[in-house]
Amino acid sequence: MLRAAALVTLASLALSACSDDGGGRASATAAIVSGVGTLPQTSEDATSTAAPTSTGEAAGTSASATEDEATSAVDPSGASGPKFDIGETPDAGPPPPPKACLKVDLLFVVDNSASMKNEQDNLVASFPGFVQEIQQQLEDAESLHIGVVATDKYDGNESPCGVLGGLITRTSGSNSSKATCGPYVSGQRYMTEQDDLASKFACAAQVGTAGDSNEKPLQAALRALGPELGQPGQCNEGFVREDALLVLVVITDEEEDGSSGDPPDWFNELVALKGGVETNIVTLALIGPENPECASAAEVAYRIVEFAEMFTYGSIGQICADSFQPFFHDAIAVIDQACENFVPPG
């Protein structure tokens, strides 16, 4: 505004100097106006050259509107400070994939025939290290279910669960723990990570040696995992979970001649129980080996070998080994791989 006033003053002086010559006055005025047009504009100049208004009141209204628009451009709420248009929130990308298997169901099928005392002792001694390695290796796993069944109708269990495939909570007979192993923390007939697993498993796994010599390990497993005993109010309620990795551990020193059907039948039935996803099952078999590396009086369990080898994740060990710990240690890698590749239901 100061610059504009000075220019007007200069123009007046020039007109006065040229008052005796109308043409000269006009030329001088044109020159001054032309010179003003070439001057750079400041923000104040830009404001002063805004469109003219007919009255002072209108001009005031226009200025007020301009101020309001400026304020609105900063923040519609009228708050001070600049407002930046940063666009939409950047896409964080797809959510991370779900963890592999968060749950693991372990079923131990323990031969309770007359020749199995040493093998049951070996199992009990090897179990704590096995379950500890499972918990360490499968650090994402949030829940374990652990159950034990015998290879025949087990009389140690209370009625009505003294049946083939009934999860063991009480033992009786020669060389058994002769104890009531429950109640388990779950309130059901299976153990969880909340239990003192070393002592609870030792109680349940010492099923004794008073069982039938016509062992039925695969039939016992299929019944234990099947829908009949898993119904609400039945002996194995809640043990099997659709969204859990299943680890089946079979321990016997006899050939599998007692169960009905053949290895392909057992395979198909077990896979069907896990929703048709074979890789969601791990089979571990401690049996009479074909080529024993230890002195063994066990029968070679050809049919169990055939069954176990049908699975992607299967492992076979020697029941005559001095300790089962090396076998269980090696099996952890098999379980871990199956867990990484677990296929959630649905």
C-alpha positions, 0 to 999 in steps of 0.5 A: 500500500505504501508503494502505491501511494508513492506512485500516485504522488509521483504521477501528480507531480509529473502532471503538474510539471506538464500542465502547459501541454495536454499532450505531454501530460498524457504521455507522461502519465502513460509512461508512469502507469506503464512503469508501475505495471512492470514492478513486481507485485508483493502479497500486499499488492496482490491483495490491493488489486483484487476485484473492485467492489461497489461499496465499502460495505461490500469490500468489508464483506469480501475481506471477511469472506476471504479470511473465513476461507483462509481459516477454513483452508487451515482447519474446518474447525477453526483451529490454528495451525496448518492442515496437511492432506496426507491422503489415505492411510498407507496400506500395512499389507496383508495380515501375517499368516496364522500360526501353524498348529496351536494345539497338539493331541497326543495319544499313547497306546500302551501294550498291557500284555504279560511281556511289557513291564520293562517297556512300560518302565522305559516309556515312563522314564523317557516321557518327561524329556519327550514332552519337555522337548515338544513344549520347547520346540513347538513354542507357539503351541498353546495347548496339549492334550495327552491320553493313554489307552491300553491294547484291550478292554481295560479293567482298571478303569471305573465303569463305564469306561473300562472299555477298549479305547477308554482313556485311562484314569485308574490302573490295576493288575500286575505291575501297574501303578495301582493308583487313581491317576486323576482327577486331571486339571482338565476335569476330563480323562486326559492330561494337559500342560496344566498337570504335573505331567511327569507324575500323572503320565507315570501313573497312567502309562503303567497299565500293568501286564495283566492284559489280553495277549491278543493285543488290538493296538490300532483298534484301540487307537481308532476307538479312542479317537472316534466319535462314539467315545468322544460324544458329550458325557462319554469317556473321551469327551473333549480329547480329540480336537478338530484343529489340533495336530494328532500324534499317535504313539503305539508301543507294543512288542507283538505283531498286530494281529488282533485288530480287525481290518488291515493297514490300509483300512486303519490308515483310511479310517484314521485319516477320515477322523482328521477330516481327510488331511493325512498330513495333520497326523504323526505316527510314532511306533515303538515296535519289534523291528525288522532288523534289530540293533538290540537284543530283542525277543519282540515279534516283528510288527510288519503290519504296524510298519506298513501302516506307519509308512503310509503317513508323510510324518511317521517314525519307527523305533525299536522297542528293545532299545535301552532307552526310548529317549533317543527315538523321541528326541529324533521324533521331535523334528518330525512333529515340528515339520508336521506342525509347520505344515498343519492345515487348519480345518475348513 
